[in-house]
Amino acid sequence: MTDGEFWWRQIPGAARLVQRVAEAVCHHRIVVLHVPQHLPWADTFRHLVSIEVHRSEAARSLEFLDAGEVCPQDDGAQAGDALGDYLLHHFCKPDVRDGFRPALGYDGYLAACRDTTLGSSYLWFTGLSADVLEAWAAFLAHYYEHFQTEKRRQHIPGDGFACLLETAESGTFAKKGVVEIAAADDITSYDGYIYSFLRAGGLQISGTPEAVRWLRPCLAELARSLGGGDVEQSAALLGEGERLLEDPVAACRHVAAQGTYSDGSPFPPALPPDVLRRRVWTTQIRLIFPWLEEQRLALLDRHADEARALVASGGIENGNHEVITDGQLLEIGTICYHKNQFRFTERERRAIDLHRAARNDLAHLSPLSLAAMRELFAHPLA
């Protein structure tokens, strides 16, 4: 399964958007779809919507058209006529085209025509600017008003043609008969989390089973963080595999220089190295620091009697020079310093040293290397 298919079929918000758009196209005449500038794997999305539409109404075809080819000048004032002229010349027979007169208006004339193929089509226009969107929505609203009148007068079967206008413009507007759908209502940052973590589950990572168990979420979260929440960039970073964990800066530079969105446009330039390293550190703090604390508490639970005896002896302080009276509050550094007063195994002693070093590095804004993480996760204290 490709990245795009996985995203649009397996991720809840993305799959929900496919269904919503397909249902809207089948049940409404004018649909405006607001999408982000880079809708993840947009061609796959449109293909899956077309499949769902065909399942609901096999008699109609779904055609995808570039708004720029219909109205190349991006002139909002003339955009409505440009759409009408396009529909007239591409969906009407020659004799119907010859009967058109500008005074009739494209919307009224097309609505009254019975000898067209418009009724057998769903038209999906992409790349609409704000001005063209406004003009086309107004044109289509007028068309459907005329169509309803002509349908009653001429007993025209059907409901006219359906049209979806896809735009990266975020502003909404209220027009009669227009249904608006915003991709952002279905696709959230949570879906990006799910995608990264599920896709990371299928990647090969070397190390002990215990280490790999924890390196996978680190890789997933790192790809999401360094990708800035952009799903396609995160997918490209996941494709770097272990290299992303080993040298995040180099991996990000490689993806930025060589990678492209599914529509062929280039990824943005890589962020400065210091910004990338800070994001790596933030990711590790979020994932590894809580794990270190859980491991410390598990160790103290296992050696509770020795911990109580140590604090009862008095004079044991934490990092703020406060006397510790509860064995569970012993910090890893203190445990390491007094480890001869515990009955630790050699493996526990080795693990304590690793946990102390990792905690100190993270506390001083220093991200852990892949080698250090492998060694750390291979020696849990729990």
Buried (B, 14 or more C-beta within 10 A) or exposed (E): EEBBEBBBBBBEBBBBBBEBBBBBBBEBBBBBBBBBEBBBBBEBBBBBBBEBBBEEBEEBBBEBBEBBEBBEEBBBEBBBBBBBBBBBEBBBEEEBBEEBEEEEBBBBBBBBBEEBEBBEBBBBBBBBBBBBBBBBBBBBBBBBBBBBEBBEEEEBEEBBBBBBBBBBBEEEEEBEBBBBBBBEEBBEEEBBBBBBBBBBEEBEBEBEEEBBEBBBBBBBBBBBBBBEEBBBBBBBBBBBBBBBBBBBBBBBBBBBEEBEBBEEEEBEEBBEEEEBBBBBBBBBBEBBBEBBBEBBBEBBEBBEEBBBEBBEEEEBEEEEEEEBEEBEBBBBBBBBEBBEBBEBEEEBBEBBBBBBBBBEBBEEEBBBEBEBBBBBBBBBBE
